[in-house]
Amino acid sequence: MKRKIAVATVSGKAYYLIVRELEKLKVPFISLRPWDAVPTEVDVVITTEKERDMVNHPTIVTLSEEGDVSEAVGKAVKLAMEKEGEDAVVLGVDPGKTYGLALLVGREVYETSTHSTLGGVLRAILKALNALPFPKKIVRVGGGAQPYTDELIKSLDDLLPRNVTIEVVNEEGTTKKIKDVEKVGGGKDASSAVMIAMRKGKVCARGKAGER
């Protein structure tokens, strides 16, 4: 993400929760007090409901005392990405005995993880797609481990709504290390998932999703 998010609060609890979520998602941000002047490069300000009226900015996301911090941060990130002209979220999956997962917005790596079970990676995919409700959603699955690929695609087709595009990607070359991939967490599987997410694949015909 090139543009920035600002966290503007003097509430220690709110600041801790918001910053923890932003750091977990590897999203850059700056810290401000609610009454500080907001730099021109900031697109979105996150603050609390009580401090909202002190913030002078056209795009504000507020966190209530009982609010879901992941939902608030997800909304802020979505707004910031929209201002950069990005309208698509892409998930890359490297299937196998362990599953690498990478979440990209545009071509920016947003989050990576690894999962030991099919159920685990499916839950992570659903959570990611729900947290970032972009107009265009794509899940790209590596095609190098056929039994795992087939099982994953069938499960995704059953689970995901029709507006999500599922693609199968040729995995040749996805284990190569490139500058953008070396920095991601999660090891080789997550690195391969990043490469899969960045590569267009063959669109899968949706089966049961067409009945929805």
Residue frames as qw, qx, qy, qz and C-alpha x, y, z in Angstrom:
[[0.000, 0.890, 0.456, 0.000, 0.00, 0.00, 0.00],
 [0.448, 0.342, -0.007, 0.826, 1.54, 3.28, -1.09],
 [0.248, -0.625, -0.036, -0.739, -0.92, 5.60, 0.57],
 [0.219, 0.120, -0.777, 0.579, -1.19, 5.71, 4.33],
 [0.520, -0.644, -0.516, -0.219, -3.65, 5.15, 7.12],
 [0.050, 0.465, -0.455, 0.757, -3.46, 7.28, 10.24],
 [0.531, -0.478, -0.686, 0.138, -4.39, 6.10, 13.73],
 [0.003, -0.476, 0.147, -0.867, -5.62, 9.15, 15.65],
 [0.686, -0.593, -0.351, -0.233, -6.49, 8.40, 19.27],
 [0.009, -0.592, 0.600, -0.538, -5.22, 9.00, 22.79],
 [0.874, -0.272, 0.163, -0.368, -7.03, 5.92, 24.07],
 [0.165, -0.548, 0.819, 0.047, -4.35, 3.41, 25.01],
 [0.618, 0.109, 0.765, -0.144, -6.65, 0.41, 24.59],
 [0.662, 0.685, 0.214, -0.214, -8.01, 1.49, 21.20],
 [0.232, 0.816, -0.500, -0.177, -4.54, 2.38, 19.92],
 [0.351, -0.375, 0.858, 0.007, -3.15, -0.99, 20.97],
 [0.668, 0.301, 0.664, -0.148, -5.97, -2.96, 19.32],
 [0.569, 0.795, 0.037, -0.209, -5.89, -0.98, 16.06],
 [0.110, 0.777, -0.606, -0.131, -2.10, -1.04, 15.74],
 [0.507, -0.225, 0.831, -0.028, -1.92, -4.74, 16.53],
 [0.708, 0.480, 0.503, -0.119, -4.36, -5.47, 13.70],
 [0.430, 0.871, -0.178, -0.158, -2.57, -3.18, 11.23],
 [0.113, -0.663, 0.736, 0.078, 0.81, -4.73, 12.03],
 [0.650, 0.012, 0.756, -0.074, -0.62, -8.23, 11.73],
 [0.666, 0.643, 0.377, -0.034, -1.82, -7.32, 8.23],
 [0.590, -0.110, 0.284, 0.748, 1.48, -5.56, 7.41],
 [0.194, 0.836, 0.386, 0.337, -0.33, -2.31, 6.62],
 [0.409, 0.105, -0.203, 0.883, 1.74, 0.89, 7.01],
 [0.234, -0.853, -0.443, -0.149, 0.30, 3.65, 9.17],
 [0.252, 0.383, -0.329, 0.825, 1.21, 6.81, 11.06],
 [0.370, -0.553, -0.669, 0.331, 0.18, 7.78, 14.60],
 [0.014, 0.467, 0.060, 0.882, -1.53, 11.08, 15.40],
 [0.058, 0.312, 0.657, -0.684, -3.46, 12.74, 18.18],
 [0.271, 0.651, 0.708, 0.048, -7.09, 13.44, 17.18],
 [0.061, 0.937, 0.163, -0.302, -6.49, 17.22, 17.06],
 [0.423, -0.412, 0.481, 0.648, -3.27, 17.00, 14.99],
 [0.485, 0.615, -0.246, -0.570, -3.22, 18.21, 11.39],
 [0.868, 0.106, 0.484, 0.040, -3.53, 15.19, 9.08],
 [0.234, -0.432, 0.577, 0.653, -0.79, 14.99, 6.42],
 [0.564, 0.452, -0.190, -0.664, -1.97, 15.22, 2.81],
 [0.351, 0.293, -0.855, -0.244, -0.73, 11.72, 1.96],
 [0.208, 0.083, 0.888, -0.401, -3.12, 10.14, 4.47],
 [0.320, -0.171, -0.644, -0.673, -6.28, 8.75, 2.86],
 [0.659, -0.490, -0.495, -0.283, -8.08, 7.30, 5.87],
 [0.061, -0.455, 0.586, -0.668, -8.06, 8.06, 9.59],
 [0.627, -0.352, -0.694, -0.045, -9.05, 5.50, 12.21],
 [0.068, -0.346, 0.457, -0.816, -10.22, 6.89, 15.54],
 [0.036, -0.307, -0.889, 0.338, -12.75, 6.21, 18.29],
 [0.062, -0.716, -0.617, -0.321, -16.37, 7.31, 18.30],
 [0.368, -0.813, -0.285, 0.351, -15.69, 9.69, 21.20],
 [0.378, -0.524, 0.244, 0.723, -12.79, 11.38, 19.36],
 [0.490, 0.467, 0.606, 0.419, -14.31, 11.53, 15.88],
 [0.103, 0.950, 0.289, 0.054, -15.42, 15.18, 16.13],
 [0.364, -0.809, 0.251, 0.388, -11.83, 16.26, 16.85],
 [0.575, -0.081, 0.615, 0.533, -10.47, 14.75, 13.62],
 [0.359, 0.729, -0.045, -0.581, -10.37, 17.01, 10.59],
 [0.110, -0.253, 0.843, 0.461, -10.42, 14.64, 7.61],
 [0.608, 0.145, -0.238, -0.743, -13.01, 13.67, 4.96],
 [0.804, 0.036, -0.559, -0.198, -12.57, 9.90, 5.38],
 [0.237, -0.460, 0.674, -0.527, -12.83, 8.60, 8.94],
 [0.707, -0.162, -0.671, -0.154, -13.42, 5.08, 10.26],
 [0.371, -0.571, 0.406, -0.610, -14.48, 4.86, 13.89],
 [0.492, -0.025, -0.857, 0.155, -14.06, 2.08, 16.43],
 [0.579, -0.603, -0.074, -0.544, -16.76, 1.87, 19.11],
 [0.366, -0.553, 0.653, -0.367, -16.05, 0.58, 22.62],
 [0.744, -0.021, 0.642, -0.186, -17.64, -2.78, 21.80],
 [0.655, 0.645, -0.185, -0.349, -16.75, -2.72, 18.10],
 [0.939, 0.054, 0.245, 0.235, -14.89, -5.34, 16.09],
 [0.207, -0.769, 0.347, 0.495, -11.39, -3.98, 15.49],
 [0.437, -0.054, 0.755, 0.486, -10.72, -6.32, 12.56],
 [0.322, 0.708, 0.614, 0.136, -13.88, -5.08, 10.85],
 [0.020, -0.957, -0.051, 0.283, -12.92, -1.42, 11.38],
 [0.322, -0.576, 0.553, 0.509, -9.37, -1.94, 10.14],
 [0.466, 0.231, 0.774, 0.360, -10.62, -3.96, 7.16],
 [0.252, 0.868, 0.427, -0.017, -12.96, -1.13, 6.22],
 [0.142, -0.888, 0.203, 0.387, -10.12, 1.42, 6.50],
 [0.422, -0.294, 0.701, 0.493, -7.81, -0.66, 4.32],
 [0.429, 0.522, 0.702, 0.225, -10.55, -1.12, 1.74],
 [0.134, 0.955, 0.211, -0.157, -11.15, 2.63, 1.58],
 [0.262, -0.741, 0.425, 0.448, -7.43, 3.34, 1.25],
 [0.466, -0.022, 0.771, 0.434, -7.07, 0.79, -1.54],
 [0.369, 0.732, 0.569, 0.069, -10.06, 2.22, -3.39],
 [0.009, 0.948, -0.052, -0.313, -8.39, 5.61, -3.35],
 [0.295, -0.505, 0.664, 0.466, -5.42, 4.00, -5.10],
 [0.577, 0.392, -0.387, -0.603, -7.75, 2.67, -7.79],
 [0.103, 0.146, -0.984, -0.004, -7.60, -0.95, -6.65],
 [0.683, -0.077, 0.041, -0.725, -10.88, -2.84, -6.82],
 [0.876, 0.076, -0.448, -0.162, -9.82, -6.49, -6.62],
 [0.504, -0.576, 0.610, -0.204, -8.72, -8.82, -3.87],
 [0.765, 0.341, -0.530, -0.137, -6.81, -11.96, -4.92],
 [0.706, -0.488, 0.489, -0.158, -6.10, -15.05, -2.84],
 [0.567, 0.478, -0.662, -0.109, -3.38, -17.45, -3.96],
 [0.824, -0.364, 0.358, -0.247, -3.34, -21.00, -2.59],
 [0.345, 0.490, -0.798, -0.068, -0.50, -23.52, -2.85],
 [0.884, -0.242, 0.062, -0.394, -2.22, -26.85, -2.09],
 [0.541, 0.359, -0.744, 0.160, -0.47, -29.92, -0.72],
 [0.598, -0.301, -0.683, 0.292, 0.15, -31.66, 2.59],
 [0.183, -0.575, -0.341, 0.721, 0.32, -28.12, 3.92],
 [0.307, 0.776, 0.466, 0.293, -1.48, -25.18, 2.29],
 [0.319, -0.184, -0.031, 0.929, 0.23, -21.87, 1.62],
 [0.113, 0.821, 0.556, 0.060, -2.11, -18.89, 1.44],
 [0.312, -0.131, 0.042, 0.940, -1.42, -15.35, 0.21],
 [0.146, 0.831, 0.516, -0.147, -3.78, -12.37, 0.13],
 [0.354, -0.008, 0.249, 0.902, -3.06, -9.62, -2.39],
 [0.233, 0.838, 0.384, -0.310, -4.82, -6.35, -3.06],
 [0.393, 0.853, -0.293, -0.179, -3.72, -5.15, -6.46],
 [0.803, 0.325, -0.439, 0.239, -0.16, -6.50, -6.50],
 [0.128, -0.617, 0.533, -0.564, 0.53, -5.64, -2.88],
 [0.550, -0.112, -0.814, 0.149, 1.06, -8.60, -0.51],
 [0.451, -0.603, 0.002, -0.658, -1.43, -8.02, 2.29],
 [0.650, -0.446, 0.517, -0.335, -1.07, -11.21, 4.35],
 [0.604, 0.294, -0.728, -0.137, 0.43, -14.71, 4.14],
 [0.638, -0.376, 0.531, -0.413, -0.12, -17.86, 6.19],
 [0.361, 0.200, -0.892, -0.183, 0.19, -21.65, 6.14],
 [0.739, -0.176, 0.233, -0.606, -2.42, -24.22, 7.13],
 [0.169, -0.294, 0.941, -0.001, -2.10, -27.92, 7.94],
 [0.352, 0.336, 0.866, -0.114, -5.65, -28.93, 6.95],
 [0.069, 0.409, 0.618, 0.668, -8.15, -28.28, 4.18],
 [0.271, -0.791, -0.548, -0.009, -10.68, -27.02, 6.71],
 [0.432, -0.611, -0.096, 0.656, -8.15, -24.55, 8.10],
 [0.236, -0.090, 0.397, 0.882, -7.33, -22.98, 4.75],
 [0.066, -0.563, -0.677, -0.470, -11.02, -22.81, 3.77],
 [0.333, -0.799, -0.432, 0.254, -11.84, -20.94, 6.98],
 [0.377, -0.475, 0.114, 0.787, -8.97, -18.53, 6.33],
 [0.160, 0.210, 0.584, 0.768, -10.14, -17.91, 2.76],
 [0.182, -0.724, -0.626, -0.224, -13.70, -17.15, 3.90],
 [0.400, -0.732, -0.254, 0.488, -12.45, -14.83, 6.63],
 [0.339, -0.259, 0.291, 0.856, -10.24, -12.92, 4.21],
 [0.049, 0.378, 0.635, 0.672, -12.95, -12.51, 1.57],
 [0.280, -0.776, -0.563, -0.048, -15.47, -11.34, 4.17],
 [0.441, -0.621, -0.145, 0.632, -13.02, -8.87, 5.76],
 [0.104, -0.397, 0.332, 0.849, -12.26, -7.11, 2.47],
 [0.518, 0.543, 0.642, -0.157, -15.51, -6.79, 0.50],
 [0.027, -0.417, 0.437, 0.796, -14.04, -5.63, -2.81],
 [0.694, 0.411, -0.003, -0.591, -16.22, -5.72, -5.93],
 [0.771, 0.419, -0.462, -0.127, -13.91, -8.25, -7.59],
 [0.616, -0.520, 0.569, -0.163, -12.76, -11.39, -5.77],
 [0.751, 0.435, -0.480, -0.123, -10.46, -14.05, -7.22],
 [0.724, -0.475, 0.498, -0.035, -9.09, -17.27, -5.69],
 [0.605, 0.597, -0.512, -0.125, -6.15, -18.73, -7.63],
 [0.863, -0.339, 0.366, -0.085, -5.18, -22.31, -6.86],
 [0.018, 0.605, -0.748, -0.272, -1.89, -23.91, -7.86],
 [0.896, 0.204, -0.102, -0.382, -2.34, -26.91, -10.12],
 [0.304, 0.578, -0.755, 0.062, 0.87, -28.80, -9.26],
 [0.129, -0.105, 0.928, -0.334, -0.55, -31.24, -6.70],
 [0.361, -0.148, -0.622, -0.679, -3.53, -32.67, -8.56],
 [0.416, -0.437, -0.797, 0.031, -5.40, -34.60, -5.85],
 [0.242, -0.463, -0.435, 0.734, -5.12, -31.69, -3.41],
 [0.071, 0.113, -0.252, -0.958, -5.98, -29.17, -6.13],
 [0.348, -0.287, -0.725, -0.520, -9.12, -31.05, -7.19],
 [0.394, -0.509, -0.717, 0.268, -10.33, -31.44, -3.60],
 [0.182, -0.383, -0.232, 0.875, -9.71, -27.77, -2.83],
 [0.156, -0.004, -0.403, -0.902, -11.46, -26.50, -5.96],
 [0.385, -0.411, -0.776, -0.285, -14.51, -28.69, -5.31],
 [0.361, -0.530, -0.585, 0.497, -14.69, -27.40, -1.73],
 [0.090, -0.276, 0.005, 0.957, -14.29, -23.79, -2.86],
 [0.229, -0.180, -0.603, -0.743, -17.00, -24.20, -5.48],
 [0.417, -0.515, -0.748, -0.036, -19.38, -25.57, -2.86],
 [0.414, -0.518, -0.445, 0.601, -18.48, -22.94, -0.28],
 [0.176, -0.286, 0.060, 0.940, -17.97, -19.64, -2.10],
 [0.431, 0.675, 0.364, -0.475, -20.66, -17.40, -3.61],
 [0.717, 0.518, 0.398, 0.243, -20.98, -17.17, -7.37],
 [0.216, 0.973, -0.060, 0.058, -19.35, -13.73, -7.60],
 [0.448, -0.682, 0.542, 0.202, -15.98, -15.20, -6.58],
 [0.725, 0.567, -0.360, -0.153, -13.84, -16.32, -9.54],
 [0.784, -0.404, 0.460, 0.104, -11.83, -19.52, -9.11],
 [0.567, 0.714, -0.393, -0.122, -8.75, -20.08, -11.29],
 [0.929, -0.210, 0.193, 0.237, -6.23, -22.91, -11.64],
 [0.117, 0.920, -0.354, -0.125, -2.67, -21.64, -12.10],
 [0.866, 0.318, -0.291, 0.251, 0.30, -23.38, -13.71],
 [0.623, -0.768, 0.080, 0.124, 2.77, -23.66, -10.83],
 [0.813, 0.240, 0.017, 0.530, 5.91, -23.84, -12.97],
 [0.361, 0.467, -0.134, 0.796, 8.41, -21.38, -11.52],
 [0.432, -0.769, -0.151, -0.446, 6.38, -20.52, -8.43],
 [0.821, -0.479, -0.143, 0.276, 9.06, -21.89, -6.08],
 [0.545, 0.385, -0.074, 0.741, 11.60, -19.34, -7.33],
 [0.345, -0.674, -0.344, 0.555, 12.50, -16.65, -4.86],
 [0.292, 0.638, 0.214, 0.680, 12.00, -13.10, -6.03],
 [0.160, 0.248, -0.344, 0.891, 12.54, -9.85, -4.16],
 [0.499, -0.343, -0.030, -0.795, 8.86, -9.39, -3.24],
 [0.864, -0.219, -0.390, -0.231, 8.47, -12.97, -2.04],
 [0.586, 0.182, -0.612, 0.498, 11.60, -13.36, 0.10],
 [0.070, -0.286, 0.412, -0.863, 10.16, -11.02, 2.75],
 [0.695, -0.313, -0.216, -0.610, 6.87, -12.86, 3.32],
 [0.396, -0.353, 0.756, -0.383, 6.30, -15.06, 6.32],
 [0.868, 0.118, 0.256, -0.409, 5.20, -18.67, 6.22],
 [0.536, -0.318, 0.727, 0.289, 8.14, -20.21, 4.35],
 [0.116, -0.119, 0.770, 0.617, 8.18, -21.89, 0.95],
 [0.123, 0.516, 0.842, 0.095, 4.45, -22.69, 0.78],
 [0.038, 0.838, 0.327, -0.435, 3.45, -19.08, 1.47],
 [0.116, -0.546, 0.426, 0.712, 6.05, -17.80, -1.00],
 [0.137, 0.129, 0.860, 0.474, 4.64, -20.09, -3.69],
 [0.092, 0.701, 0.691, -0.152, 1.13, -18.88, -2.83],
 [0.010, -0.748, 0.017, 0.664, 2.25, -15.28, -3.48],
 [0.072, -0.294, 0.686, 0.662, 3.57, -16.25, -6.91],
 [0.110, 0.392, 0.895, 0.184, 0.34, -18.17, -7.66],
 [0.066, 0.775, 0.472, -0.416, -1.75, -15.14, -6.66],
 [0.017, -0.674, 0.241, 0.698, 0.26, -12.92, -9.03],
 [0.043, -0.176, 0.811, 0.557, -0.23, -15.22, -12.04],
 [0.665, 0.179, -0.019, -0.724, -3.44, -15.44, -14.06],
 [0.302, -0.095, 0.948, 0.022, -4.85, -18.94, -14.44],
 [0.239, -0.199, -0.773, -0.553, -7.57, -20.87, -16.20],
 [0.469, -0.163, 0.247, -0.832, -11.02, -19.90, -14.96],
 [0.043, 0.102, 0.989, -0.094, -12.97, -22.83, -13.50],
 [0.423, -0.364, -0.495, -0.666, -16.62, -23.29, -14.43],
 [0.295, -0.203, 0.610, -0.706, -18.71, -22.96, -11.30],
 [0.269, -0.178, -0.929, -0.184, -20.88, -25.97, -10.50],
 [0.256, -0.592, -0.741, 0.186, -23.21, -25.81, -7.51],
 [0.135, -0.376, -0.168, 0.901, -22.62, -22.06, -7.23],
 [0.138, -0.084, -0.519, -0.839, -24.72, -21.63, -10.35],
 [0.326, -0.490, -0.792, -0.162, -27.73, -22.97, -8.44],
 [0.254, -0.433, -0.487, 0.715, -27.62, -20.10, -5.90]]
